[in-house]
């Protein structure tokens, strides 16, 4: 079992081992991947279990609710009891819940298993962000968060394609067994690589959930958290509406739709990589401000296209630019937010994750109000979310007395992060 002391923490600030980075990336990926990996298998699940499509949809709703609530719980627990023990407990339960889901005989058991999956899988997402905050700071933290948040954003985009391939070969239970296999890999990676990064002397005293209240007292942190939530809302809006936008409205085949989806995902990955490189030269707030402004401009342009009745294909470049811009927002927002509440990093990470999944669940419902023949609800939601994001960013402006303090301290020359 990994040590629960701080003796194994690195002695060089700003240095993050590649092995740890890969494991944390896996923690960040599996939750969102498990959300969308089995979507293509919904019809087969409904037929096999003898239920309506709405019943199968409950399994996704249960998982999302579990992810949101679980992050609030595990984030606060990790501030009080350290990172390793809550992570070990969460991933162990995630493995058991994944096995239960893959073997579920009825819909009721499957819904319960998915709820438990969401609750437990959230431990990896929220605690991975807290571990980064414990180990690195400043521009180095922004670089790491850029990589992790890009993975969180890309995973839901590519998961349905991977899920369709697995489902065709092994059925819907095969897809859920893949999730169980990922749970095994996560647990092994945690045992072999992760060490305690939050020593006892730095842990929060008092009420278990008191860290959530402490983090909420910081207006700039809550502004960044709201910005992260609005950005995630844009992403989930695009993901939720893209099947009917590309296929029903643009008339593309499922194969061409997959190609466009892949291009958007590659755009986000590329911008995330560029953002991580810029972090050592350009202040994070400057990069973030430009990206937020671009997202609002593109979303408003998309709304104009829809209102003026231009051909639906005109929306394709807008969606590409919108998704690509997110790579510049995710990591910078997370790095700046956690820097505001480093003393309760787990609780801060919990707020960010809870807000993101709450907004994502709401947006996925709103964008479908227009059916398959209107992109107006999508355009309104994207423009509204982008506007909220810009307002949230404006609310994080440093007070005059603190303007001289850089948001992204320079990284020592010998302390680069392999991102």
Secondary structure, DSSP 8 states (H G I E B T S, - for coil): ----SSTTS-SSTT---HHHHHHHHHHHHHHHHHHHTTGGGHHHHHHHHT--HHHHHHHHHHHHHHHHHHHHHHHHHHHHH-SHHHHHHHHHHHHHHHHHHHT-SSHHHHHHHHHHHHHHHHHHHHHHHHHHHHH--HHHHHHHHHHHHHHHHHHHHHHHHHHHHHHHHHHHHHHHHHHHHHHHHHHHHHHHH----S-GGGS--S-TTHHHHHHHT-HHHHHHHHHHHHHHHHHHHHHHHHHIIIIIIT---HHHHHHHHHHHHHHHHHHHHHHHHHTTTS-HHHHHHHHHHHHHHHHHHHHHHHHTT--GGGHHHHHHHHHHHHHHHHHHHHHHHHHHTGGGHHHHHHHHHHHHHHHHHHHHHHTTTTTTS--HHHHHHHHHHHHHHHHHHHHT---GGGTTS-SS----TT-----
